[in-house]
Amino acid sequence: MATTVMFRQFTHLNVLKACGVALLERLFDRFRAGIAAAKLPFPTPSTGEKAEGEYFRALLQVFREPGDLPEDLCDVLYQVDALSSAESADRLTAVAEANEIPLQNSDDPTETEVALQIWLAKPAVFKQEYDSQKLLNLRTFTKFLSDERGPKAFKAPSAKQVALMADNLRSWFKKFHRGEDIWITPSEMNGEWWFVIDHGERITRTGTIENRQRMVRRYRPDKDDVLVYDPKANAVRICAGTTGVKRQFRDAFGTVFFGTKKYFEKEEVFRFEPVCEDPDKALDPEGLKGIEEIRLVEIRYFSGGKFNEIVTRRASDVVA
């Protein structure tokens, strides 16, 4: 975990108080060795309202400067923090019920309490939910099509195929200064196969001040990208940072699973003209199962020029 990580929930006193000393101490008990090795000023719990207040305030200072936290504890706090929202809490409450995880303060638990208790009870269930939510939050995909129409039979990827796909990508990533470390994790979701591709980015340098000395830290950021294969449509869609990376993922997937890097060579291009010519027809959801209404809420005009000007129009209904 990078030292620049910031917590949204764990840097608020009311959130820590809502979790309570007992629940937080259950979390810290899993990481005592790392906390002791880091020599962090973690508070010791004691009884009494005043003592509890001092405990939470001391903890707040630790979480506001998380750079020295043990990496595994920092990862857990980051993931719990990410799932501490009203929407996530509703879903996690259902997950707790389905997995028979009893929740303390069950009448009115906070979002952070729900997420933290599920991690404490069943870390694997929590991690699965975290990964699913991370994937579902992705919005910007580029779609690549094949000349062969779906549906296609597609077996669960083998470990050998996944490793071969990673090997296929390494030379390009090394050539473009992103390192050679690549991990690919496949999982099936709603009839599609989602491939999370974890890799390094270009080296980043950042200035820091420690012990009255200016220093420059040099590190390679970690990046999660996603390739989704839809056997029904026989198409892939990819969420990644650059066009070059997307095409490398497409080519590697096609090579390993379909025998040629050109299998998904057609890029689906969407034109804006139909919305301009007949917006009612273009945005008509008739025939689209599960969709009642489609609204255009934002348009971005790229003018380019010396300063790369972009003009944005945004409304609850731009067409109206």
C-alpha positions as CSV (number, residue, x, y, z in Angstrom):
1,M,0.0,0.0,0.0
2,A,1.4,3.4,-1.0
3,T,2.3,5.8,1.8
4,T,-0.1,8.3,0.2
5,V,-3.2,6.3,1.1
6,M,-5.9,8.4,2.9
7,F,-8.9,7.0,4.8
8,R,-12.3,8.5,4.4
9,Q,-14.0,6.9,7.5
10,F,-11.2,6.1,9.9
11,T,-10.1,9.7,10.1
12,H,-13.4,10.8,11.8
13,L,-13.8,10.6,15.6
14,N,-17.5,9.7,15.4
15,V,-16.8,6.7,13.2
16,L,-14.2,5.3,15.6
17,K,-16.5,5.9,18.5
18,A,-19.3,4.1,16.7
19,C,-17.1,1.1,16.1
20,G,-16.2,1.0,19.8
21,V,-13.0,-0.1,21.6
22,A,-13.9,-3.8,21.7
23,L,-14.4,-4.1,17.9
24,L,-11.3,-2.1,17.0
25,E,-9.2,-4.1,19.4
26,R,-10.4,-7.3,17.8
27,L,-9.1,-6.0,14.5
28,F,-5.7,-4.9,16.0
29,D,-5.3,-8.3,17.7
30,R,-4.8,-9.8,14.2
31,F,-1.8,-7.5,13.5
32,R,-0.1,-7.1,16.9
33,A,3.3,-8.4,15.7
34,G,3.4,-5.8,12.8
35,I,2.2,-3.0,15.1
36,A,4.9,-3.8,17.6
37,A,7.6,-4.0,14.9
38,A,6.6,-0.6,13.5
39,K,6.8,0.9,17.0
40,L,3.6,2.9,16.4
41,P,2.0,4.9,19.2
42,F,-1.1,2.7,19.4
43,P,-3.2,3.5,22.4
44,T,-3.9,1.0,25.2
45,P,-7.6,0.6,26.0
46,S,-8.8,1.4,29.5
47,T,-12.2,1.8,31.2
48,G,-14.1,5.0,31.7
49,E,-15.6,7.6,29.3
50,K,-12.6,9.9,29.6
51,A,-10.1,7.1,28.9
52,E,-12.1,6.0,25.9
53,G,-12.1,9.5,24.5
54,E,-8.3,9.7,24.8
55,Y,-8.1,6.2,23.2
56,F,-10.1,7.3,20.1
57,R,-8.2,10.6,19.8
58,A,-4.8,8.9,19.9
59,L,-6.0,6.4,17.3
60,L,-7.2,9.2,15.1
61,Q,-3.6,10.6,14.9
62,V,-2.3,7.2,13.9
63,F,-4.9,6.9,11.1
64,R,-4.3,10.4,9.8
65,E,-0.7,9.6,9.1
66,P,-0.9,6.0,7.9
67,G,2.4,5.7,6.2
68,D,4.0,3.6,8.9
69,L,1.1,1.2,9.5
70,P,1.8,-2.4,8.8
71,E,1.0,-3.1,5.1
72,D,-1.5,-5.9,5.8
73,L,-3.3,-3.8,8.3
74,C,-3.3,-0.8,6.0
75,D,-4.8,-3.0,3.2
76,V,-7.7,-4.1,5.5
77,L,-8.4,-0.6,6.7
78,Y,-8.4,0.7,3.1
79,Q,-10.8,-2.1,2.0
80,V,-13.2,-1.6,4.9
81,D,-13.0,2.2,4.3
82,A,-14.0,1.6,0.6
83,L,-17.0,-0.4,1.6
84,S,-18.2,1.9,4.3
85,S,-21.1,3.5,2.4
86,A,-24.9,3.2,2.8
87,E,-25.2,1.3,-0.5
88,S,-22.5,-1.1,0.4
89,A,-23.9,-1.6,4.0
90,D,-27.2,-2.8,2.6
91,R,-25.5,-5.3,0.4
92,L,-23.1,-6.4,3.2
93,T,-26.0,-6.8,5.6
94,A,-27.5,-9.3,3.2
95,V,-24.1,-11.0,2.8
96,A,-23.8,-11.3,6.6
97,E,-27.2,-12.9,6.7
98,A,-26.5,-15.3,3.9
99,N,-23.2,-16.4,5.5
100,E,-24.7,-16.6,9.1
101,I,-22.5,-13.8,10.4
102,P,-24.0,-12.3,13.5
103,L,-23.7,-8.5,13.7
104,Q,-23.2,-6.7,17.0
105,N,-25.4,-3.6,17.5
106,S,-27.7,-5.4,15.0
107,D,-30.5,-2.9,15.4
108,D,-28.6,0.1,14.0
109,P,-25.0,-0.7,13.0
110,T,-23.0,1.9,11.1
111,E,-21.6,1.2,7.6
112,T,-18.1,0.8,9.0
113,E,-19.2,-1.6,11.7
114,V,-20.9,-3.8,9.2
115,A,-17.9,-4.0,6.9
116,L,-15.4,-4.5,9.7
117,Q,-17.4,-7.3,11.4
118,I,-17.7,-9.2,8.1
119,W,-14.0,-9.0,7.6
120,L,-13.4,-10.2,11.2
121,A,-15.8,-13.1,10.9
122,K,-14.9,-14.3,7.3
123,P,-12.1,-12.4,5.5
124,A,-12.5,-14.5,2.3
125,V,-16.2,-13.5,2.0
126,F,-15.4,-9.9,2.7
127,K,-12.6,-9.9,0.1
128,Q,-14.9,-11.5,-2.5
129,E,-17.4,-8.7,-1.9
130,Y,-14.7,-6.0,-2.1
131,D,-13.4,-7.4,-5.4
132,S,-17.0,-7.6,-6.8
133,Q,-17.8,-4.0,-5.8
134,K,-14.5,-2.8,-7.3
135,L,-15.4,-4.4,-10.6
136,L,-19.0,-3.2,-10.6
137,N,-17.8,0.4,-10.0
138,L,-15.9,0.5,-13.3
139,R,-17.6,2.6,-15.9
140,T,-15.3,3.3,-18.9
141,F,-14.9,0.3,-21.1
142,T,-13.7,-0.1,-24.7
143,K,-15.5,-3.0,-26.6
144,F,-13.8,-5.3,-29.1
145,L,-15.8,-7.6,-31.4
146,S,-15.0,-10.7,-33.4
147,D,-16.2,-11.6,-36.9
148,E,-17.7,-14.8,-35.4
149,R,-21.0,-14.2,-33.8
150,G,-21.9,-15.6,-30.4
151,P,-22.8,-17.4,-28.4
152,K,-19.6,-19.3,-28.0
153,A,-18.8,-22.2,-25.6
154,F,-16.1,-21.1,-23.2
155,K,-14.6,-23.3,-20.5
156,A,-13.3,-22.0,-17.2
157,P,-9.7,-20.7,-17.8
158,S,-7.0,-23.1,-16.6
159,A,-4.1,-21.9,-14.5
160,K,-1.8,-22.7,-17.4
161,Q,-3.8,-20.4,-19.8
162,V,-3.8,-17.6,-17.2
163,A,-0.1,-17.9,-16.8
164,L,0.4,-17.9,-20.5
165,M,-1.6,-14.8,-20.9
166,A,0.5,-13.0,-18.3
167,D,3.7,-14.2,-20.0
168,N,2.3,-12.9,-23.3
169,L,2.0,-9.4,-21.8
170,R,5.4,-9.1,-20.0
171,S,7.6,-8.2,-22.9
172,W,5.4,-5.2,-23.9
173,F,5.1,-4.0,-20.3
174,K,8.8,-4.2,-19.8
175,K,9.5,-2.4,-23.1
176,F,7.1,0.4,-22.1
177,H,8.7,0.8,-18.6
178,R,6.0,-0.7,-16.5
179,G,8.0,-3.6,-15.1
180,E,7.4,-7.3,-15.6
181,D,5.1,-8.1,-12.6
182,I,1.7,-9.2,-13.8
183,W,-1.0,-11.2,-12.0
184,I,-4.3,-12.2,-13.6
185,T,-7.3,-13.4,-11.6
186,P,-10.3,-14.7,-13.5
187,S,-13.8,-15.1,-12.0
188,E,-17.3,-15.7,-13.4
189,M,-20.0,-13.1,-12.9
190,N,-23.5,-13.4,-14.4
191,G,-22.4,-15.6,-17.3
192,E,-19.3,-13.4,-18.2
193,W,-15.7,-14.0,-17.4
194,W,-13.9,-11.1,-15.6
195,F,-10.1,-11.0,-15.7
196,V,-8.5,-8.7,-13.2
197,I,-5.1,-7.8,-14.5
198,D,-2.8,-6.4,-11.7
199,H,0.4,-4.8,-13.0
200,G,2.8,-2.0,-12.4
201,E,2.8,1.5,-13.9
202,R,5.6,3.8,-14.8
203,I,8.0,4.8,-12.0
204,T,6.7,7.7,-9.9
205,R,8.8,10.0,-7.8
206,T,7.5,12.1,-4.9
207,G,9.1,14.4,-2.5
208,T,8.8,13.8,1.3
209,I,10.1,15.3,4.4
210,E,11.3,13.1,7.2
211,N,13.3,14.0,10.3
212,R,13.9,17.5,9.0
213,Q,15.4,16.1,5.8
214,R,14.0,16.4,2.2
215,M,13.9,13.0,0.4
216,V,12.7,11.7,-2.9
217,R,10.8,8.4,-2.9
218,R,10.9,6.4,-6.1
219,Y,8.3,3.6,-6.5
220,R,6.2,1.8,-9.1
221,P,2.5,2.3,-8.5
222,D,0.2,-0.8,-8.7
223,K,-2.7,-0.7,-11.2
224,D,-5.8,-3.0,-11.5
225,D,-7.3,-3.2,-15.0
226,V,-10.1,-5.5,-16.2
227,L,-10.9,-7.5,-19.3
228,V,-14.4,-8.9,-19.5
229,Y,-15.3,-11.7,-22.0
230,D,-19.0,-12.2,-22.9
231,P,-19.4,-15.6,-24.5
232,K,-23.0,-14.8,-25.4
233,A,-21.9,-11.9,-27.6
234,N,-18.5,-13.3,-28.3
235,A,-16.9,-9.9,-27.5
236,V,-14.5,-8.4,-24.9
237,R,-14.7,-5.1,-23.2
238,I,-11.7,-3.6,-21.4
239,C,-11.2,-1.0,-18.7
240,A,-7.6,0.2,-18.7
241,G,-5.6,3.4,-18.7
242,T,-4.4,3.7,-22.3
243,T,-5.3,2.5,-25.7
244,G,-2.0,0.7,-26.0
245,V,-2.6,-1.3,-22.8
246,K,-6.2,-2.2,-23.9
247,R,-5.0,-3.5,-27.2
248,Q,-2.3,-5.6,-25.5
249,F,-4.8,-7.2,-23.3
250,R,-7.1,-7.8,-26.2
251,D,-4.3,-9.4,-28.3
252,A,-3.0,-11.5,-25.4
253,F,-6.5,-12.8,-24.6
254,G,-7.2,-13.6,-28.3
255,T,-3.9,-15.4,-28.7
256,V,-4.3,-17.7,-25.7
257,F,-8.0,-18.5,-25.9
258,F,-8.7,-18.3,-29.6
259,G,-5.4,-18.9,-31.3
260,T,-4.8,-15.5,-32.8
261,K,-4.2,-12.0,-31.6
262,K,-6.5,-10.7,-34.4
263,Y,-9.5,-12.5,-33.1
264,F,-11.1,-9.4,-31.5
265,E,-9.7,-6.9,-34.0
266,K,-13.0,-4.9,-34.6
267,E,-13.3,-1.9,-32.3
268,E,-16.9,-0.9,-31.6
269,V,-17.2,2.8,-32.5
270,F,-20.2,4.8,-31.2
271,R,-21.3,7.9,-33.2
272,F,-23.1,10.9,-31.7
273,E,-25.0,11.8,-34.9
274,P,-28.1,9.7,-34.1
275,V,-28.6,11.6,-30.9
276,C,-28.4,14.9,-32.7
277,E,-30.7,13.8,-35.6
278,D,-33.4,12.0,-33.6
279,P,-32.7,12.0,-29.8
280,D,-36.1,10.5,-29.0
281,K,-35.4,7.5,-31.2
282,A,-31.8,7.1,-30.1
283,L,-32.7,7.1,-26.4
284,D,-35.8,5.0,-26.7
285,P,-35.3,2.0,-24.3
286,E,-38.0,-0.2,-26.0
287,G,-36.8,-3.7,-26.4
288,L,-34.1,-3.3,-23.7
289,K,-35.0,-5.6,-20.9
290,G,-34.8,-4.1,-17.4
291,I,-34.4,-0.5,-18.6
292,E,-37.3,1.9,-18.3
293,E,-35.7,5.2,-19.3
294,I,-32.5,6.5,-20.9
295,R,-31.4,10.2,-20.4
296,L,-28.5,12.1,-21.8
297,V,-26.9,13.8,-18.8
298,E,-23.6,15.0,-20.0
299,I,-21.8,16.1,-23.2
300,R,-18.1,17.0,-23.5
301,Y,-16.9,19.0,-26.5
302,F,-13.2,18.7,-27.2
303,S,-11.9,21.7,-29.0
304,G,-8.2,20.8,-28.9
305,G,-5.9,23.7,-29.8
306,K,-2.9,24.8,-27.9
307,F,-4.6,24.4,-24.5
308,N,-6.6,21.2,-25.2
309,E,-9.9,23.0,-24.4
310,I,-12.9,20.9,-23.2
311,V,-16.4,22.3,-22.7
312,T,-18.8,20.3,-20.6
313,R,-22.6,20.5,-20.6
314,R,-24.3,18.7,-17.8
315,A,-28.0,18.5,-16.7
316,S,-30.4,16.0,-15.3
317,D,-31.7,15.8,-18.9
318,V,-29.6,17.6,-21.6
319,V,-32.1,16.8,-24.4
320,A,-35.0,18.3,-22.5
